[in-house]
Amino acid sequence: MVNILLIDDEEKLRSLLKRIISLEGYKVFETGTIGAARVTLENQHIDIVLCDVKLPDGNGVEFTREIKEKHPDIEVILITAYGNLPDGIQAIKNGAFDYLVKGNDNDKIIPLLSRVSEKIALLRRVNRLEQQLGNQFGFEKIIGDSPVLHKAVQLARKVAPTEAAVLLTGETGTGKEVFAQAIHQNSTHKNQPFIALNCSAFSKDLLESELFGHKAGSFTGATKDKKGLVEEAKGGTLFLDEIGEMPMELQPKLLRLLENGTYLRVGDTKEQKADVRVIAATNRDLNNEIAEGRFRSDLYYRIAVFVIELPSLRSRAKDIPILAQHFLDVYARKTNKNIRSISGEAMDALKQNEWKGNVRELKNVMERAVIMEDTDTLLTDSLPYDILHLPDGQDASRFHLATMEQFHIRKMLQYTNGNKTEAARLMDIGLATLYRKIEEYGIK
């Protein structure tokens, strides 16, 4: 519902107008003075102010300026019995949505309120979408409580509002694109595109065309002009992942973009202007790449204005339970499963794993485990065998074989709802053998 504050010192007119507006479904608050209006504005959520120009304690045109300064989202409509052009112009300058003359307002006020309400509804939808984008791509999506992660997030928050080029370093799977999106979402570019390009996914010629675009006829198959991602990201952020994989021949062209804000499309002679912020990422040691002659030092200094190293999952092991539960909740919702928790044994296995693939690997493991699990608790049975750890002194091949057998028996018993005769038949073993295995493995 849209809330309207009606300000007019003529009580009878105010009451009549309140009744008319209320019948249209609006909630109406009313006052006769600017002083009383200030109190209402501070204590009630108001969407529209409908205000007389001449009031006992002030002027509605000047009060409009005050309202817009303190409450910029409130729309103001002024009504006066003494309309004049200078007042109308000043009212609009002060931020009023419209300026009406009493006597001519009867047929205009309700359609005008409807227009303002539509604008307010649109702004609310935009704000909701922005909030959803912030939740989806902002720093809130970066999950964990470890000090090393907090340090990286703190640095990213500091650099986000600036125009500085950012280089994200760290192992594969540490969340470099998630950080890049969060930086973009908290920058002045957030309402413009975020374009990501993996530099290792293309050959030199294709990468140049993807990045800068090309002119028709510039090479075989180029039948028409093509925009590059630099142009597609106009006003926004271009995220260059795996920049250490960029061919040496293409690096001077990226350097030109970063230094001069200009570039050439493939096959073109006319320079193009770029308006884009660049965030780069790599899992390589670029200083070592420079020493080996595979990366330009001048390009490194341009992209590494602000370096943020993202920690491996091994270095923030305390975050593993938090992340595991998060991914469990996400994939349980996606698969419509009622899996609410992770067993202690399964969590121990997750915590002990090396996670060479970092958060990405954990995410994939949890997605698979949720698909496999049939109970309301994630058990070790549903985890991949390669992340389970052997007790000290156990023979590895024997342990793995026994573990696989134990898991298989557990799964078959779950499948048959505990019917051992049916489970033995499906596994093609004797019922006595199954009972012996159940006792040996302590299966309940």
N, C-alpha and C positions, 0 to 999 in steps of 0.2 A: 504493500500500500504506500502511496505517495503522501507525505505529510506536508501540509501548507500552513504557513504562519501569515495571518491576515492582520495588517496594521492600519488602523483608521480611527480617527478620534470621533467620527460621527457614529454613534452607537447604533442607531436604527439602520443605517446603510450597511454597517458592518454585520449586523445580525442577519439582514436579508441576504447579503452576499455569502455569508457563511452557510446559510441554509441551501442556497442554490448550488454551491460548490460541493457541499456534503452529499447532496442527492446524486452527484455524479460518481460517488464512491471514494472521495478523498477524505482524509482525516484533517480537520481544520482546527488550528489553535488561533486565538485572537487576542490582540492587545490594542490599547488606544494611544500608547506612547512609545517612543524609541527606547526609553529606559526599561520599560517592561519587556520590550522585544528582546533586548540584550539578555535578560534573565532567561527568557524562553529559549533563545538560541543556545545558551550554555547548558541548559538542562534537558532539552528535548532534541531528538533527531529530526531536523527540518530539511526538506528537499527544495521547497519553493517558498520564497517570501513575496507576498503580494502587498505592496506598501504605498500608502498615500504620500504625495510629495510634501505637502504642508502639514506639519504635526506640531503639537504644543511645545515640544522640547527639542525640535530640530527639523532638518530638511531631509526628505527621503533620498534626494539625489546624492547628497554627501554621505548619508547612512549606507547607501549602496557600496561606496568605496570601502567603508569599514567592514561591511559584511563579506565582501569578496577577499579582503586581506586576511580576515580571521577564518572564514569558512569558504574557501575557493570553489568547493563543489556545489554550493547552494546557488540556485538560479533566482534572480530577482526580477520581478515585473513591477513597474511603477505605474500608479494611477493618479491623475490629477484633474481638478476641475478648472485649472488655469493653464492649459497646455500652451507652451511656446517653444519655438524651434531651438533656441540656445540651451534650454533645460533638457530637451530631448536629446540633443547631441552630446551634452555633458553626461547624461545618464548612461548612454551607450558607452562612452569613453570610460566611465567608472565601472563598467562591467555588467550593466543591466541587460537582461535578455530582450525586453521590449518596454515601450513607453506608451501608455494609453490615456486618452482623455475621457473623463467621466461623461456619460450621456451617449457616447459612441461605443461603450465597452460591453453593453448587454449581450450583443450577438458575437462579440469577439473573445470574451474572457474564457469561455469553456473550450472552444477550439484551440486557443492559445495555450491553455493549461495542458491540453492533450498533447500538443507539440512538444512542450517542455518535458512532459512525462515520458514521451518516447525517447527524447535525448537522454534523460536520466537513466532509463532502462538500458539503453545502449551502452552508456558509460559503465553501468554496473556489470554488464556482461563482459565488457572489455577488462574491467578490473578483476573479475573472476578468472578470466582466461590468463591474464598476466600473473595472477597468484598461482594458478595451476602450473604455468610454465616455470615460475620461480621454484615451486615445490618439486617439479620434475627435473629441472636442470640446474637449480641453484646450489649453493654450498650445503644446503640441508640434505641433499642427496648423497653427500660424501659421508659415509658411515664409519664411525670408530671413535674411540676415546684415548688412543695412545698419544703420548707427547710428540712423537715424530710426525704423526699425521696432523695434529693440531698446529705444529709449526708450519707445515706446508700450506695448510688452509689459511693460516694467518698471513703468510706472504702473498698468497693468491688474492685475498681480500684487499690487501694494500695496493696491489698493482692493478686490480680490476678497473677502477674508475679512471685510470690514466690512459695515455695513448702509447705507452711503451711496448716495444716488441717483447714477447715472453718466450722463453725456451723451457719446455718441460722435459726433464730427464728422468730416467729410471728404467727398471726392467720391464719387459713385455708383460702386459696384464695388470699394471699397477693403477690404471684408471686415468691415463693422460687425457683422453678425450672427455671424460667426465669433468676433469678439472678445467679444460679449455671451455666447455659449455658453461660451467659455473662462472668463470671469469667474464665470458661474453654476457651472460644474463645479469651480471652486476656492473656492467659498464654502460657508458652513454650510447653504445651501439645496440642495446638489447632489443629494440624494436625493429632492427634491421636483420638481414639474413645471417645465419651461422652456417658456413659452408666448410665441409671437411674433405680433405683429399689425402689419400695414402700414396706417398711418393714411390713406394716400392711396388705398386700394383700396375705400373705402366712402363713401357719402353721409353727411351729418351724422346722420340718424336711424338708419340702419343701423349706423354706427360706435358710436353710443351704446348700442344694443342689444347689439352684439357685445362691447363693453367691459364693460358693467354688467349685462346681462341685462334681462329684462322680465317683467311680470306678464301672465297671460292676460287678453285683452280690452283691453289698453292701446292697441292700434292694430289696424287691419284686418289680418287674417291671423294675429294673435297668439292662437292657439287654446289654448295652454297656457303655463305658466311656463317660462322659459328661463334657464339659468345663463349669466352673463357670463364673459368670460375672466379677470376679476379673481378670481372665485370658483373657476374651473377651475385657476388658478395658485396656489391656497391653499398657503402655506408655501414657495412657490418663487419664481420670477423671471418678471416680465412684461416682455417686450421690445417697446417701442413704436417701430417703425421709421418713418422719415419723419414725425416728430412735428411738424415745421414745417408739415405739410399739415393738421393738426387744425383744424376749424372753430372760430372764436372762441366760438360759443355753447356748445361742449362743454368748452372749456378750464377754466372755473371748476369744473366737476365733477371734472376730473382733479386740479386744485389741492386741492380738498377731500379727495380720497383721499390725496394726498401729505402734507397738513398734519395731518389728523385720523385718518387710517386708516379713514374711513367713506365710504359711497356710497349712492345710491338707485338701485334698478332702475327702468327705465322703467315708469311707471304705478303705482309703489308709493309708499306714504307711510312705510313702516317702514325706518329706517336699518339698513344692513348693515355689519358690521365686516369689515375686510379684513386679511389677513396675507400681504403680498406685497412683494417688492423690485422696484422699477422701474428698468429701464435703458432710456434713450431714445437715439435716433439721428436725425441729420439731415444732409442735404447742403446745406442752406440756411444763410445767415448770419442767425442768429436775432436778433442785435442790429439788423440792418437791418430784419428783419421787425417788430421792436418799434417802430422809428422810423416804419415805414410803417403802424402800427396793425393789423398782422395777427397779432401774437403778444403775449400778456400778459407784462409784465415780471416780475410776481410768480410766474407759473408758471415762467418761465425760471430764476429764482433757486432754485426748488425742485428742478428737474431737473438744474441745472448745478452741483450741490454739488462734483462731481469731473468735470472735462472732460478727455477724451482725444482729441486730434486724430490721425486715422489718415492716414499719408502716402500720396500718390498713387504709382502705379507709376513715373511719370516721375522722382520725387524719390528713388527707390531703384532706379535702373537696373541696379545690380550684381546685383539679385535676379532679373532676368529669366531668365538661363540656368538658375538653380536651380529657379524655378517652372516654366519650360518643360519641363525634364527630369522634374520631378515629375508634371506633367499628362500628359506622354508615357507615363510608366510606368503611371499610373492607367488611361488609356484604352486602352493596349495590352493590359492585363490584361482589361479589360471586353470588348474586341472580339476577344480571343484572337489577337492579332497579335504577331509576333516583331519588333517595332520597338524597337531598343535605344538608338539614338543620333540626334542631330540634326546634319545636315551643317553645315559652317562657313558656307556661303553662306546656308542657311536661318536659322542662328542670328544672323548679321549682320542679316538682314532683321527678325528679331524684336526685336533690340536697338535698331534704328533707328526702330521704330514709336513713335508718340506715345502710344498706349494711353490714349485719352481715356476708355475704359470701364474702365480699370485692370485689376485681377487678374481680374475677372469676364470682361472681353473676352478676355484672354489665355487663360483657361480654355476659353472657347467656340471660339477659333481653334484651339487644340491638339486639342480633341475632333474638330472637322471635319477637321483635317489628318491625324489618325490614321486616320479613316475612309477618306480619300482615298489614303493611302500604301499601296503594294503591296510595297515592299522592306523590308529590315531597318534602313534609315536614313531618317529624315524629310528629304525633299528640298524645295527651293523650289517644285517643281511642285505640291506638295500644299497650299501656303499660299494663302490668298485673295489675289487680285490687288491689292486695295486696301491691303495692308500692305507691298507691294514698293516699293522706293524707286528713283527714277530717277537715273542718273549725271548729274553736272553737264554742262550744254550739250546734253543730248539733247532732241529734240523730243518732247513728252509723248505726243501722240496716236500718233505713229509708233512710239515705244518700247512703249507699251501693246499695240498691235496685233501688233508683232513678238514681244513676250513671250508673248502669248496663243497665237500660232501655234507658237512654240517649245515651250511647255508641252504643247500639243495633240499635236504630233508625238512628243514624248517619251512621253506617255501611250499613244499608239497603238502605239509600238514595244514598250513594256512589255506591252501587252495581247496583241500578236502574238508575244511572245518573240523580238523582233528580226527577224521575217520582214517585210522591206521591201515585197515584192510584195503581201502580204496587207494591210499597213498602207496602201499606196497605193490599193488597191482599196476599202478601207473609207472612206478620206477622199475618194474619187472624184477623185483627181489622177493624173497620169502618173507612172510610176516614175522617169523622168529628173528630173521636177520635185522629187520627194521627195529624190533624191540631192543635187540642187542645194541644197535647203533644209537638209539635214543638214550639208553642207559649210559653208554660210553661217553656221549657228548653232553649228558646232563640236560637234555631237551625236555622242557615241561609243556 
